[in-house]
C-alpha cells in the first residue's frame, strides 16, 4: 500500500510502498478515502514536533470505510463510514486503529470532505470547550484565523454563543474569516494588540498557535481571569513575558497537543464532536472548511503552500 512517511535523514516526506497493516485483537482497519494535512505534519517532517512521535507515517485524521475487524470486535462495524482521530498513519491506503478513536461520518457531507473535520474540530473543542471552558457572551481571540483550526474555532465559538475575533495574514484571509463568522479581525503584520486595545477590547480566551512571538501581546489584550491556550510554536519556542500581567489579571496559561492525548480523551472529544458539531453540519450551520483537495502527487506542493502561510482553511488528500 502507499504511505506518506518521514525520511528523518533528509527531513522530508516521501511516498513509499509498504505491506498493508494486519488487524490485531481489539482493532479495526479503515480503507482510507481521504486524509487531512496538518501543520503538525510540517513539525514532524522537520523533527520538531513537541513530544514523542512513534509513527513515521504522516496523517492525524482520515475518513474511510471499515473493511476488517480484529478479534473481539463486533462485525457490525464492517462497512461503516467513519472519521478517525489518529496518532499518525492516516495518509495511507489503509490504517489500523482502536474503534475508540473513530466516529461515524456526519450525514449530509461527502466522506472525502469529512476527512478534514476531526483534527481541526477536536482541537477547537479540546481547547475552547474542554480546557478554557468558553461560555456564551465571552470574547475569544483566534490567531491564524484562516487556518483549518482557526475556521473551526470561529464557528465553534459562535455555536457556543461566544464572540470570535481573529488575526490573519492577508486581506483575503480576513474576509474569509468574516464570512465564516468572525466578528472582526486584523492582519498579523500590523500591531494587532494595539488595534484591539484601541477598540477597548479585552479577551476572555485566546487560542494561540504562534507561541513565543505572541505571548506578551496576548497578555496585553487578555482580560481578568483570561485563559490562554498555546497550541503551536510557529513563532518560536522561547520568550520573555511580563509576569505582572499574569498575577494582576489572574491569567491561566496552558499548552495542549491533541496527538499526545490518551485514547480516552479522544473518545470524549469525538463524542462531543458527534453531539455538538455533527448536528450543526447536518443543518448547514457550519462549513466543513475544506478549501483545497489534492491528489497524492500534489501533497508535497500542498505542504509547501502550508509552510509559506498561503493556505486557506483545510487541505485534504484523496487516496481513492
Buried (B, 14 or more C-beta within 10 A) or exposed (E): BBBBBBEEEEEEBEBBEEEBBEBEEEBBBBBBBBBBBBBBBBBBBEEEBBEEBEBBBBBBBBBBBBBBBBEEBEEEBBEBBBBBBBBBBBBBBBBBBBBBBBBEBBEEBEBBBBBBBBBBBBBBBBBBBBBBEBEEEBBBBBBBBBBBBBBBBBBBBBBBEBBBBBBBBBEEBBBBBBEBBBBBBBBBEEEBBEBBBEEEBBBBBBBBBBBBBBBBBBBBBBBEEBBBBBBBBBBEEEEEBEEEBBEEBEBBBEBBBBBEBEBEBBBBBBEBBBEBBBBBBEEEEBBBBBBBBBEBEBBBEBBEBBEEBEBBBBBBBBBE
